[in-house]
Amino acid sequence: MNYRMSSQGALAFALYVFGAVAIPAPAIAFLQTTTIEGTIGKDVGGVWLTVHHIMPLFRVRLDRASPDKVAPFEVGPITGDVTALFAGKPEGVVITKMADPGLSARIGIFEGDIITKVNTTIVTDVASYEKGLESVKEWFLVTIRRSGLKYTTARIVKISYEAKEGEVADGTTGLASETLQFRFSDAVLPFAKDLEQTRESHKLFTPDDKTLAALASEWWKLPSPPKPVFVNAEHRVVAEAMYDTALREDDNLRGTSFAAISTTQGNPMVGGGKTISIYGFREIGAKKMSGTYIETTLAQAPFPISIEFSGSFTMTKLADYSDKDLQYKSEQLKAEQKTLESDDVKVAPDIPQNLPKEEGELPKVAE
């Protein structure tokens, strides 16, 4: 089912956009559509809190350090809290020491950066990294993930799922059809300040059990942002067997059973921009799901800038799927509009009795 804007909602939105009057009404759900490709085969329906641990991704060209040494730094295995940025076992190597303290400023690579690819060689550990360097001649490309700029984001994701059994091609009974709708909820989470702080501290945030329990009890009452963040979104849910060339060649999606690719258009009134989010589902359960998360933002600067992030996501089920949140916001909107319609129109105060009788004469002021 697609979210649709009611006539009252359209009026409120139009008045809000053109500044005719300020209406403190809840934001209306933005338009979203979903297509499904292939067979998912698992009930993933529900209202989910999705937490993303991400870091920016870069590709850097490096010249060979010397005839007998390829890279101007030393590397080691990934350890510590950085492992939370990976879905499953961490893959790559971390830069542990630079050959020259001033080198980072010149080449744009720093201690703590994680190397995931050398040219076309996927780096999973120190051995594969050294193998990738064997073919380097004068220069090489490295794909790095900057863990020093890691942070956490989160959103509510609603997924409706329905499967029907019936006769399949070989005459037996099985999964005959699936209906799946993927939805982002434009809502302000109660720990939004904690999430924003991670952008400055670069310390990851994970809500505790108490916070999750409180959110599960009243997720549908979450307030909308003062101005809608998104105006529309298109979602593709693709089974692994149906991955196209781009998805199949994406290293981040290796080992995933299906992917959800979402293209969201930002509200022009809060900066606009387009964002592509990719969820690669690895672990799928009734209460928890997790996998790889990739996000590319096309910012609307003086000229378009593509910024890519990658990391992991964890989905925690808050409730079975429902449109309780939309119903609640609709009731709020009706109540706000009813209040506006019933309020008396305020006019100028009564005309004072001591107005001047003749032009130029000032009224008397009581001492």
Secondary structure, 3 states (H helix, E strand, C coil): CCCCCCHHHHHHHHHHHHCCCCCCCCCCCCEEEEEEECCCCCCCCEEEEEEEEEEEEEEEEEECCECCECCCEEEECCCHHHHHHCCCCCCCEEEEEECCCCHHHHHCCCCCEEEEEECCEECCCHHHHHHHHCCCCCEEEEEEEEHHHCEEEEEEEEEEEEEEEEECCCCCEEEEEEEEEEEEECCCCCCHHHHHHHHHHCCCCCCCHHHHHHHHHHHHHCCCCCCCCEEEEEEEEEEHHHCCHHHHCCHHHCCCCEEEEEEEEECHHHCCCEEEEEEEEEEECCCEEEEEEEEEEEEECCCEEEEEEEEEEEEEEEECCCCHHHHHHHHHHHHHHHHHHHCCCCCCCCCCCCCCCCCCCCCCCCC
